[in-house]
Amino acid sequence: MLNSSTTFQFELVSPERKLIAEPATMAVIPGSEGYFGVLPNHTSLVAALRPGVLEVYTQGHEQPRRIFIAGGFADVSAANCTVLAEEAINVADLNQPALEQTLRNLRADLGLADEAFEKARLEQAIILTQAKLEAFTGHVVS
């Protein structure tokens, strides 16, 4: 049994499924205003999230679980942290060559787009694909 003063219940949920539901010692979350950390007994808050890498630390593991999220919301209390993500993918499962090809295709499509709505949709897809590449490579992609 884990000590409740050193852990909190962490859940990561995407539209497809619940990815994580386990005690955690810390989580680092990409908030809309910047990354923020969650520890046991955290003050309650609800935060909007931006695309980025979520890191979840659990007892007995030196390295955190690293999951790319495409945005969403976090609901934090003293004993729980629930992240509702628009999309969630283990960083290790990202495919750099496929993401680079997707980025090239999106940029080509953007150059051909006529309608403002289509341009805005493609620009958002480009931003999300760049964020996935940055999560995988650790370098800023432009």
Secondary structure, 3 states (H helix, E strand, C coil): CCCCCCCEEEEEECCCCEEEEEEECEEEEEECCEEEEECCCCCCEEEEEEEEEEEEECCCCCCCEEEEEEEEEEEECCCEEEEEECCEEEHHHCCHHHHHHHHHHHHHHHHHCCCHHHHHHHHHHHHHHHHHHHHHHCCCCC
